[in-house]
Amino acid sequence: MSEQEIKEFEEKLTAGLRLAEERMLQEKALHDESVVVQSMDGVIQHIPAKQAMSSLY
């Protein structure tokens, strides 16, 4: 694989992961569910999916 092909693959993969995360959060928010997140300092929390969505966008 050339450098350009690798870069394109990484971009497509990243875009797909973002889309999957967005859809998962939307589905969980629709059902008033929570998600598990980790803060930058390593603290693990359960927060409502709606709150997670608002912090991403």
Secondary structure, DSSP 8 states (H G I E B T S, - for coil): --HHHHHHHHHHHHHHHHHHHHHHHHHHHHTT-EEEEE-TTS-EEEEEHHHHHHHH-
